[in-house]
């Protein structure tokens, strides 16, 4: 079953910061996909998870002053989401002039060193959002040959696919949403990397996964801080952790959870409206 509810939020005044903040709040409430525009934001959640009370709580939690938010919801019967994404939202993107991301239906996109075909359905991760492209840029800069990589919350599988293309092995991709996990399986096969171990579940699966030389999680601050102990336990000593899905201002909160586990700050990058990618190293010092 792939019925969804779309939540339309008209935001006045509408800015990139306002739509990004609203999307982050809704992501914590279970919303999967977001389409910002000049007037506000449309967000999508599985129909069975939709709650009007949760919407009211999300709007009440919006922290920016002087902003008016009006909302309306609509039931969307299950359909061919690949077609919807291709028609309305997903256009080819090039990251760092080295990686092109496109759907299997696109034509006329530029040739790049790494060519990734993603049919996202309703799963997060097309490379368009700053958090995804921030991690892609990090993966392009690093020598991944022979490294064990874990991609927590893989979504479409895009980060796991790029890691495998760059020589990482083994690559484990974990996704909690059943539909997204199926989508990730489809995408890894379509890109010629069926060896990627795609698993359905949460952080409890990490105990049975290979210890990671590189651990990736592009989720959100609350999930990261809640599960970071499991992330650290799933890494080799000296391994690197790449985290995104949050704002630069959230780094302090994440480091409060990370330092007691022996995870030390290595640096971070920022893109768009202060979306951050945080780099940590597991030193073992606690």
QUISULJO-V771337 format. One line per field, one symbol per residue. phi: phi as a letter, one per 30 degrees, with the letter a starting at -180 (. if undefined). psi: psi as a letter, one per 20 degrees, with the letter a starting at -180 (. if undefined). A space follows every 50 residues. Layout:
BEGIN
phi=???
psi=???
END
This chain:
BEGIN
phi=.bdbccccbccbdcbeddddddddddddcjdcbbbdbdclacbbbeedcd bddddeddddddcddiccbcbacbdbdeaddedddddcbccebcchhbbc baddcdbidddbebcccbcdhcddkcjddedddddedddddcdceiddbc cdididjeddddeddcjdadccbcbddeddddddddddddcibddddcbc lcdddddcdedcdbccbcbaedddddcddddddccdeidcccbajbcedd eeddddddedciccdclabbbididbbccbbdcidb
psi=plqrppopopppqprhgghgghhgghhhjjqhqpnqaiicppqpqphiip phhhgghghhipipqkpppqqqqppoqqanhggggghhgoqqqppkjhpp prriiqrjqqprgpopopnicjqqmiihqhgghghghghhhqoipjqppp oplhdijghhggghhjjqprppppphpgghgggggghhghjkliipnpqo aaihihhjqqpphpppondrgggghhjhhhghijqqpirqpppajrrhii hgghhhhggijjpqphrqqqqcmkqqoppqpohip.
END
